[in-house]
Amino acid sequence: MLILVSDYNLTLTVIKYPFFKDLPMKVLVISQNSQLYSSSRLLQEAKQLDLPCRHVNIYETGHWSELESSDASVVFNRYSGIKYDDFDLQLCQSWKNQGALILNPVDETLTFRDKLSSHIFMNNLEVACSPTRAIRGDIPIELLEDIINFPKSDCFYEDEYIIKPTRSNKGYGISLCRGFDSLQSQLESYYYLKDQRFIIQPRIKGIREYRLFFVGQNIVGAFEKNGIHQNEFRLNANRSECFKIEPRDLSEGILSFFHEIRRNTNLFYGGIDLIETNDNLFLLEVNPCPGFETLEKVCEVNVAKELIDHVRNSFSN
């Protein structure tokens, strides 16, 4: 069976076996644990729709061989990439080659799960992003001062820096350095620990952050994040108070980021994180594997059903 996916608006063309459209859609969810919220919800909604579905942790039971295939017609890859191991994407590519629909696309998942690759991509869009640096090796202090020479702006805290692992989620592993000496000391430690997989950015004077969750061409939910603690520099959902925003109430400025991302990616679904300062908006991240526990609870949106229905309707049509 060969399925061609023309784009991630999910226009599916069946080349062989036209009776395929009459067969049930088989769903496979791959993730670290079937009890993780988003994985569990996808499985739950698939079962409620009487769709065959199962879960596999491929990092415990996975294997690869030539002509690797999956009996599932749709695979939801729920790995975030923090393992710095892309075996999940290699398996997904093989399954895609044999006809499975992989959500999200392998190449864009690889780009966006890495913060440096993601920033390189976002920096070419017509949106504001935070200045970003990456280094390798033992950089002399004189050269380091030239490299970490961020533009002066009222949007940034003076002489404060954020170090982010290139693969992380929920704010884990992110460091705040106050002063260039502190930054230099931290970078020196990373060098001697032989791990320089990070990016450096100026700390943004954020008033609030926003998370947009889209499926296809539509924003299905959005919420605002405000820090619980005054000096918190990581405003992920666990460290914030979150407030629902109706998609129709989003400002034109916020929507412009969404439209730019949709014009330039083939993501089937995703999360977009923005930070607002007194006079600007910055794109923080495009997440190809966003969790949706907070979104479902705060916005009262059945995200898992939206995802399953969107794919199922495309198969039915």
C-alpha positions in Angstrom: 0.0 0.0 0.0 1.4 3.4 -1.0 0.0 6.7 0.3 1.2 10.0 -1.1 0.8 13.0 1.3 0.6 16.1 -0.8 0.7 18.5 2.1 -0.1 18.6 5.8 -3.6 20.0 5.1 -3.9 16.2 4.7 -5.1 15.7 1.2 -4.4 12.0 0.8 -4.2 10.2 -2.5 -4.4 6.5 -2.5 -2.3 5.0 -5.3 -3.0 1.3 -4.7 -5.9 -0.4 -3.1 -8.7 2.2 -3.5 -10.7 0.2 -0.9 -8.2 1.5 1.7 -10.6 4.4 2.4 -13.2 1.9 3.6 -10.7 0.4 6.2 -10.5 1.7 9.7 -7.7 4.2 10.4 -5.1 2.6 12.6 -3.4 4.9 15.1 0.0 4.4 16.7 1.2 6.7 19.5 4.9 6.6 20.3 6.2 8.2 23.4 8.1 7.6 26.6 5.0 6.5 28.5 1.4 5.7 27.6 0.3 7.5 30.8 1.8 10.8 29.8 -1.1 13.2 29.5 -1.1 14.0 25.8 -0.3 10.4 24.8 -3.0 9.1 27.0 -5.6 11.5 25.7 -4.9 10.6 22.0 -5.3 6.9 22.8 -8.5 7.7 24.8 -10.1 9.6 22.0 -9.1 7.1 19.3 -10.8 4.3 21.4 -13.9 6.4 21.8 -14.1 6.7 18.1 -13.6 2.9 17.8 -10.3 3.3 16.0 -7.7 0.6 16.4 -4.9 2.2 18.4 -1.9 1.2 20.5 1.2 2.7 22.2 4.8 1.8 21.9 7.9 3.2 23.6 10.4 2.6 20.8 13.3 3.4 23.1 12.5 0.3 25.1 11.2 -2.1 22.4 12.1 -0.5 19.1 14.2 -1.9 16.3 15.1 -1.0 12.7 15.7 -3.0 9.6 15.6 -2.5 5.9 12.0 -2.0 4.6 10.9 -1.2 8.1 7.2 -0.6 8.2 4.3 -0.1 10.6 0.9 -1.6 10.5 -0.5 1.8 11.6 -1.8 4.2 9.0 -1.2 7.2 11.3 1.7 7.7 13.7 1.7 10.4 16.4 5.3 10.9 17.4 5.2 12.4 21.0 8.9 12.4 21.7 10.3 15.8 22.5 13.9 15.0 21.5 15.5 15.8 24.9 17.4 12.4 24.7 19.6 13.9 21.9 18.7 10.7 20.1 16.8 10.8 16.9 16.0 7.1 16.6 12.3 7.9 16.7 12.7 10.1 13.7 14.7 7.4 11.8 12.0 4.9 12.5 9.3 7.3 11.5 11.1 8.1 8.2 11.1 4.4 7.4 7.4 4.1 8.2 6.7 7.1 6.1 8.6 5.6 3.2 6.3 2.5 3.4 3.1 4.7 3.4 2.4 5.7 7.0 1.4 9.3 7.8 3.7 10.7 10.4 2.6 13.6 12.6 4.5 15.8 12.7 6.7 15.7 9.5 10.1 14.1 10.2 12.2 16.9 8.7 10.4 19.7 10.5 10.3 17.9 13.8 14.1 17.5 13.6 14.5 21.2 12.9 12.2 22.5 15.7 13.2 20.1 18.4 16.6 21.7 18.4 16.7 25.3 19.6 19.7 26.3 17.4 18.3 24.8 14.3 14.9 26.2 15.1 16.3 29.7 15.6 18.2 29.5 12.3 14.9 28.7 10.6 12.9 31.4 12.5 15.6 34.0 11.9 14.7 33.9 8.2 11.1 34.6 8.7 9.5 38.1 8.8 9.0 38.0 12.6 11.0 39.4 15.6 13.2 36.8 17.4 15.6 37.1 20.2 19.3 37.6 19.2 21.0 34.2 19.7 24.6 33.0 19.9 26.2 29.5 20.0 29.8 28.7 20.6 32.2 25.8 20.5 35.6 25.5 22.1 37.6 27.5 24.6 36.8 31.1 23.5 39.3 33.8 24.7 37.5 36.4 26.7 38.3 39.2 24.2 36.7 37.2 21.4 33.8 36.2 23.7 33.0 39.8 24.4 32.7 40.5 20.7 30.5 37.4 20.1 28.2 38.1 23.0 27.7 41.7 21.9 23.9 41.8 21.8 22.3 45.0 20.5 21.2 47.5 23.1 17.4 47.6 23.5 14.8 48.6 26.0 13.3 45.1 25.4 16.4 43.4 27.1 17.7 43.5 30.6 21.1 45.0 30.5 24.0 42.5 31.1 21.6 39.6 31.8 21.9 36.4 29.8 19.9 33.2 29.3 21.6 29.9 28.6 19.3 27.3 27.1 20.1 23.6 26.3 19.5 23.1 22.6 17.1 20.3 23.5 15.0 20.8 26.6 11.4 21.2 27.6 9.4 22.8 30.5 12.2 25.2 31.2 14.5 22.5 32.6 18.2 23.1 32.3 17.9 26.8 31.5 20.2 29.2 33.4 20.1 32.9 34.1 23.5 34.7 34.3 23.6 38.2 35.8 26.7 40.0 34.5 29.3 39.1 31.9 31.6 37.5 34.5 28.9 35.1 35.6 28.2 34.2 32.0 31.9 33.6 31.3 32.2 31.4 34.4 29.2 29.3 33.3 30.5 28.9 29.8 33.9 27.9 31.1 32.2 25.2 33.2 30.3 23.9 30.2 33.5 23.7 28.2 35.3 21.6 30.8 32.3 19.4 31.2 32.6 18.8 27.4 29.0 19.8 26.7 28.4 23.0 24.7 25.0 22.0 23.3 23.3 25.3 24.3 22.4 28.7 23.0 22.8 32.1 24.6 20.3 34.9 24.5 19.7 38.2 26.2 17.1 38.1 28.9 13.9 39.7 27.5 11.9 42.1 29.7 8.7 40.1 29.2 5.4 41.3 30.6 3.6 38.1 29.6 3.9 35.1 27.3 1.4 33.5 25.0 0.9 29.9 23.8 -1.1 29.3 20.6 -2.1 25.8 19.7 -3.0 25.1 16.0 -4.3 22.2 14.1 -4.1 22.6 10.3 -4.9 26.2 9.4 -6.8 26.9 12.6 -5.9 28.1 16.1 -7.9 25.7 18.4 -6.8 27.3 21.6 -4.7 30.0 23.2 -3.7 31.2 26.7 -1.7 33.9 28.4 1.0 33.0 30.9 2.0 35.3 33.8 4.7 34.4 36.3 3.7 33.3 39.7 6.9 34.6 41.2 8.1 38.2 40.5 11.6 37.2 39.3 10.7 34.0 37.5 12.4 33.9 34.1 10.9 30.7 32.9 7.2 31.1 32.2 6.3 27.5 31.2 2.8 26.4 32.3 4.0 24.8 35.5 5.5 28.1 36.7 2.7 30.4 35.6 -0.8 31.5 36.0 -2.6 30.7 32.8 -5.6 32.5 31.4 -7.8 31.5 28.4 -7.9 33.7 25.3 -10.5 33.1 22.7 -8.7 32.8 19.3 -11.0 35.4 17.9 -9.8 37.9 20.5 -6.1 37.5 19.6 -4.5 40.7 18.4 -3.4 41.2 14.8 0.2 41.3 16.0 -0.1 37.9 17.6 -2.0 36.5 14.6 0.8 37.7 12.3 3.2 35.3 13.9 0.8 32.4 13.4 0.2 33.2 9.8 4.0 33.5 9.1 4.6 30.1 10.7 1.8 28.5 8.7 3.0 30.0 5.4 6.5 28.6 6.0 5.9 25.2 7.5 4.1 22.0 6.9 3.4 21.2 10.5 0.1 19.4 11.0 -0.2 20.8 14.5 2.0 22.7 16.9 2.5 25.2 19.6 3.8 28.8 19.1 5.3 30.6 22.1 5.5 34.4 22.1 6.7 36.9 24.7 5.4 40.4 24.9 7.4 43.4 26.2 6.3 47.0 26.6 6.6 47.7 22.9 7.2 44.5 21.0 6.4 40.8 20.5 9.1 38.2 20.1 8.8 34.6 18.8 10.3 32.3 21.4 9.6 28.9 20.0 7.7 26.7 17.5 7.0 23.4 19.2 6.4 20.4 17.0 5.4 18.2 19.9 3.5 20.4 22.4 1.8 19.0 25.4 -1.8 20.0 25.7 -2.8 19.3 29.3 -2.9 23.0 30.2 -4.6 23.9 27.0 -7.4 21.4 27.5 -7.9 22.3 31.2 -7.6 26.1 30.8 -9.3 26.6 27.5 -11.8 23.7 27.8 -10.9 22.4 24.3 -10.7 18.8 23.5 -7.4 18.9 21.6 -7.0 15.2 21.3 -10.3 14.9 19.6 -9.5 17.8 17.3 -6.3 16.0 16.2 -7.9 12.6 15.7 -11.0 14.1 13.9 -8.9 16.2 11.6 -6.9 13.2 10.4 -10.0 10.8 10.3 -12.0 13.3 8.3 -9.3 13.5 5.7 -9.1 9.7 5.4 -12.9 9.5 5.1 -12.9 12.1 2.3 
